[in-house]
Amino acid sequence: MSLSMNLPSKVRLVEVGPRDGLQNEKQPISVADKIQLVNDLNAAGLSTIEVGSFVSPKWVPQMAGSAEVFTGIERKPGVVYQALTPNLKGFEAALAAGADEVAVFAAASEAFSQKNINCSISESLERFRDLMAAAQAANIPVRGYVSCVLGCPYDGEVAPAQVLSVARELFAMGCYEVSVGDTIGVGTAGKTRALFNLLAREIPREKLGGHFHDTYGQALANIYASLQEGIEIFDSSVAGLGGCPYAKGATGNVATEDVVYLLNGLGIQHGIDLSRLAAAGQRICDVLGRANGSRVARALLSQ
Ligand SMILES: CC(C)(COP(=O)([O-])OP(=O)([O-])OC[C@H]1O[C@@H](n2cnc3c(N)ncnc32)[C@H](O)[C@@H]1OP(=O)([O-])[O-])[C@@H](O)C(=O)NCCC(=O)NCCSC(=O)C[C@@](C)(O)CC(=O)[O-]
């Protein structure tokens, strides 16, 4: 039971650091370092880890070695190792690499859809159909993402009804859960609550996830607002790694360490060992030669 009767007692964190976190890094990162990151996250208790993506290497070169990463990781029973896939080709590659589950991604804004995956929203949804059929035949669960739900770097304001329409389509075609993403981190708590309130009129709350970037420093406030709306699934990235190659200026995802600290304070269960998690984040930051983006990790590691 959480300290507040109105909040969920348990949350599932989807760790997207190895994919969303690393995809935007310009410097080469070795397959060994990526494998180490996934293994460290495993050891810290994450139950769902997005290991990599099977997208065009011309579009996102950093994810080119994802198959080797999948092959090299130590698998822990009960942990879901997920891959991001934009089409059937990506799905087949993910399946061959041993992904337990895949994620498809659509946008709530037309301009972002074009920039990110080179097609309109409706074309992207159409593209997922053969992937969904192949996934169903192979018994592979498919997660859905909707990007730019609280604003778009090209189109500006995004209508909540448009987010609902894309999320509804993803469910209708068979996604078991949909994560809605504030790709450029412009959302605020009030808008977040209003969005989930609208989505929950048609989609069960326990099937909705929140994916917040911290560009404007609002991610934790938005997560708290989502918890108040009964949302129990959040995507986060160790050490706040990340940024989207097709959203200029977008900084990292909310740091997993910061979310865990928030949940600890609220008495909400999550199953993650914060000190191991902070060590995992610092290790990859040392590899990348960049500052740790988690304030909680910085505070803990300086003690
Ligand atoms: C979707 C495409 C492929 C369309 O790209 P396209 O150029 O329109 O597609 P195409 O079908 O014409 O193929 C072009 C080339 O890519 C190859 N190709 C085609 N598919 C694949 C594949 N799966 N894996 C490997 N290669 C592939 C294909 O074989 C061909 O190779 P070529 O003949 O030129 O040598 C491209 O636009 C793409 O890969 N985009 C990926 C963009 C991306 O990964 N963005 C970041 C992830 S989304 C995100 O971060 C947001 C999220 C999810 O985190 C949530 C949030 O924050 O909001």
Ligand as a Chemical Component Dictionary entry (heavy atoms), coordinates in Angstrom:
data_LIG
# 
_chem_comp.id                   LIG 
_chem_comp.type                 NON-POLYMER 
_chem_comp.pdbx_formal_charge   -5 
_chem_comp.three_letter_code    LIG 
# 
loop_
_chem_comp_atom.comp_id 
_chem_comp_atom.atom_id 
_chem_comp_atom.alt_atom_id 
_chem_comp_atom.type_symbol 
_chem_comp_atom.charge 
_chem_comp_atom.model_Cartn_x 
_chem_comp_atom.model_Cartn_y 
_chem_comp_atom.model_Cartn_z 
_chem_comp_atom.pdbx_ordinal 
LIG C1  C1  C 0  11.289 3.324  -40.708 1  
LIG C2  C2  C 0  12.443 3.507  -41.662 2  
LIG C3  C3  C 0  13.198 2.210  -41.877 3  
LIG C4  C4  C 0  11.872 3.974  -42.987 4  
LIG O1  O1  O 0  12.929 4.411  -43.821 5  
LIG P1  P1  P 0  12.732 4.553  -45.378 6  
LIG O2  O2  O 0  13.999 5.104  -45.933 7  
LIG O3  O3  O -1 11.481 5.297  -45.662 8  
LIG O4  O4  O 0  12.445 3.028  -45.704 9  
LIG P2  P2  P 0  12.669 2.084  -46.873 10 
LIG O5  O5  O 0  11.699 0.981  -46.680 11 
LIG O6  O6  O -1 12.683 2.844  -48.174 12 
LIG O7  O7  O 0  14.140 1.516  -46.604 13 
LIG C5  C5  C 0  15.316 2.286  -46.738 14 
LIG C6  C6  C 0  16.502 1.435  -46.370 15 
LIG O8  O8  O 0  16.424 1.057  -45.004 16 
LIG C7  C7  C 0  16.406 -0.365 -44.895 17 
LIG N1  N1  N 0  15.531 -0.738 -43.791 18 
LIG C8  C8  C 0  14.196 -0.583 -43.725 19 
LIG N2  N2  N 0  13.760 -1.033 -42.554 20 
LIG C9  C9  C 0  14.828 -1.486 -41.880 21 
LIG C10 C10 C 0  14.982 -2.064 -40.608 22 
LIG N3  N3  N 0  13.950 -2.263 -39.799 23 
LIG N4  N4  N 0  16.214 -2.409 -40.214 24 
LIG C11 C11 C 0  17.282 -2.208 -41.018 25 
LIG N5  N5  N 0  17.196 -1.656 -42.246 26 
LIG C12 C12 C 0  15.966 -1.299 -42.663 27 
LIG C13 C13 C 0  15.910 -0.863 -46.229 28 
LIG O9  O9  O 0  16.313 -2.184 -46.458 29 
LIG C14 C14 C 0  16.573 0.126  -47.163 30 
LIG O10 O10 O 0  17.944 -0.212 -47.290 31 
LIG P3  P3  P 0  18.773 0.116  -48.636 32 
LIG O11 O11 O 0  18.036 -0.594 -49.718 33 
LIG O12 O12 O -1 18.721 1.622  -48.773 34 
LIG O13 O13 O -1 20.129 -0.402 -48.329 35 
LIG C15 C15 C 0  13.421 4.610  -41.155 36 
LIG O14 O14 O 0  12.771 5.839  -41.179 37 
LIG C16 C16 C 0  13.921 4.329  -39.774 38 
LIG O15 O15 O 0  14.625 3.359  -39.541 39 
LIG N6  N6  N 0  13.566 5.193  -38.791 40 
LIG C17 C17 C 0  13.952 4.935  -37.419 41 
LIG C18 C18 C 0  13.873 6.176  -36.645 42 
LIG C19 C19 C 0  14.195 5.908  -35.199 43 
LIG O16 O16 O 0  14.666 4.860  -34.802 44 
LIG N7  N7  N 0  13.937 6.942  -34.396 45 
LIG C20 C20 C 0  14.177 6.885  -32.997 46 
LIG C21 C21 C 0  13.205 5.994  -32.286 47 
LIG S1  S1  S 0  11.621 6.730  -31.964 48 
LIG C22 C22 C 0  11.820 7.514  -30.486 49 
LIG O17 O17 O 0  12.905 7.631  -30.013 50 
LIG C23 C23 C 0  10.592 7.968  -29.741 51 
LIG C24 C24 C 0  10.230 7.032  -28.598 52 
LIG C25 C25 C 0  9.786  5.664  -29.102 53 
LIG O18 O18 O 0  11.344 6.819  -27.750 54 
LIG C26 C26 C 0  9.090  7.624  -27.764 55 
LIG C27 C27 C 0  9.217  9.120  -27.469 56 
LIG O19 O19 O 0  10.200 9.589  -26.878 57 
LIG O20 O20 O -1 8.265  9.808  -27.842 58 
# 
loop_
_chem_comp_bond.comp_id 
_chem_comp_bond.atom_id_1 
_chem_comp_bond.atom_id_2 
_chem_comp_bond.value_order 
_chem_comp_bond.pdbx_ordinal 
LIG C1  C2  SING 1  
LIG C2  C3  SING 2  
LIG C2  C4  SING 3  
LIG C2  C15 SING 4  
LIG C4  O1  SING 5  
LIG O1  P1  SING 6  
LIG P1  O2  DOUB 7  
LIG P1  O3  SING 8  
LIG P1  O4  SING 9  
LIG O4  P2  SING 10 
LIG P2  O5  DOUB 11 
LIG P2  O6  SING 12 
LIG P2  O7  SING 13 
LIG O7  C5  SING 14 
LIG C5  C6  SING 15 
LIG C6  O8  SING 16 
LIG C6  C14 SING 17 
LIG O8  C7  SING 18 
LIG C7  N1  SING 19 
LIG C7  C13 SING 20 
LIG N1  C8  SING 21 
LIG N1  C12 SING 22 
LIG C8  N2  DOUB 23 
LIG N2  C9  SING 24 
LIG C9  C10 SING 25 
LIG C9  C12 DOUB 26 
LIG C10 N3  SING 27 
LIG C10 N4  DOUB 28 
LIG N4  C11 SING 29 
LIG C11 N5  DOUB 30 
LIG N5  C12 SING 31 
LIG C13 O9  SING 32 
LIG C13 C14 SING 33 
LIG C14 O10 SING 34 
LIG O10 P3  SING 35 
LIG P3  O11 DOUB 36 
LIG P3  O12 SING 37 
LIG P3  O13 SING 38 
LIG C15 O14 SING 39 
LIG C15 C16 SING 40 
LIG C16 O15 DOUB 41 
LIG C16 N6  SING 42 
LIG N6  C17 SING 43 
LIG C17 C18 SING 44 
LIG C18 C19 SING 45 
LIG C19 O16 DOUB 46 
LIG C19 N7  SING 47 
LIG N7  C20 SING 48 
LIG C20 C21 SING 49 
LIG C21 S1  SING 50 
LIG S1  C22 SING 51 
LIG C22 O17 DOUB 52 
LIG C22 C23 SING 53 
LIG C23 C24 SING 54 
LIG C24 C25 SING 55 
LIG C24 O18 SING 56 
LIG C24 C26 SING 57 
LIG C26 C27 SING 58 
LIG C27 O19 DOUB 59 
LIG C27 O20 SING 60 
# 
